Amino acid sequence: MKSPRSAAVLKEKHLYPALVRHMTTKGFSEVVGAASDRKLVLPVVLQEVDALGCRWTDDNDVDAWAVEVKRGVARGDVRAAFAQAVAYSAVVPRVSIGTPAGRLDLEEIRPHMKRLGLGHVSISPSGTSDGEPPDQAVLFQRELFFQTTRHAAVLLLLARERFGADADLRPHAGVWQDVHEAPSDPPCIPGSWGFAVHTMLPVQWMFWIRRGPGEIIASLWIENRPHHAHLPDSEGALRRAIPVRDDLILGVWPRRYRQGGVRPPASKCRSGCSPDDLPALMRYVRAVLDEKGVSPRFSIGLRLWTTDQRPTRSEADARLRSAMEALSPVRQILEDAVGDCA
C-alpha cells in the first residue's frame, strides 16, 4: 500500500518537521527558517533559507548549518537547489541540499556538490533521516559570516538560553526597505539586511542588528499603537530610570498599520544618547499618534558590541546580561504604563 504522502503528492512542508528533528539531533539546537515556521532571509545573497541551524562549539564560538530542501525530480528543481545552496555557502559555513529519502535526484550535480563542499540530507518524513553536517564549504566567505550571520546566530542562541526552551521567540531577517533615519543620525543603508529576535510580550525584549552604523543592540521595544498612549505620562520616571551610559540608543520607528494610513514619517534613532534626549522622543511619539493609520514603535536600548567585533560565547553572554540588568528598572516602568491600557 502506498503511503498517503507518496512521491506524487509529497510537498516540501511535509519534509520540514523531520529535517528540524534531524538537525537538532546533530547538535544544532536552534533551527529557524521556513522549516520551523520562522522565515529568515540570509544576508548578502538575500534568499529565504529553508532551515538554518545554530549551535555553540567546544571552543566558545558559534557554528551554523543551512539546508535547502527540494522534493522535485525535474532537472530544473535540482539545479535550482544547487544554485541556492551555492549562494548560501557564501555566508553559512556548512550547507546541504535536502531531498526525500530514496530518491536519486542529485546524480547530475553530485560531483559539483563534492567539489564545492556541499552536503546532502536524505529526509524521511516518517522514519530516520540521514546526512551529516558537511565540512566548511569551499566558497564560504569568513569575513561576511563574521559581520552578518554569526551575529544573528549568537543572538538566537543567547535569546533561547535567556528565555527558555518554551519561550515564543520570533526572529526576523530580510531586506528592511522601511529603514530610513533623520539626516543627523548615523547613516543607514536603505534596503539593507537586518536581523532581530524578540519575545512576544507587550514590552518586548528585542536583540537586533542595526546594520547602518554596525551595532548589535539589546532593547526594550513597544510595538502596538494602544500601548503607546500612556508612555508620555511616564516620561519623568523613565528619565530617572534610564541608565546614563555612552552606549544608550533611543528610537521611534513609525509604521503604517492599516490600509489608507498616511505614509509613515521618518524614523528617529540615535546612538550615544542621554536621558535628557527622552523628552524630544516623547514629543515625536505624540506626533506620530496624531497621524491616521500610523503607529510608533518605541525603543530604549544599549549597544552590546559592533559588527566588526567577534565576541565569544561567554563575552556575548556577559554583555547581554549586563545590558538587561541595566534596563530592568526601565522595563518595570514601561510594563506599568502598558498595563494601564491592556
Summary of the structure (lengths in Angstrom):
residues: 342
radius of gyration: 22.1
end to end distance: 54.5
largest distance: 72.5
contacts: 1118
relative contact order: 0.11
helix: 34%
strand: 26%
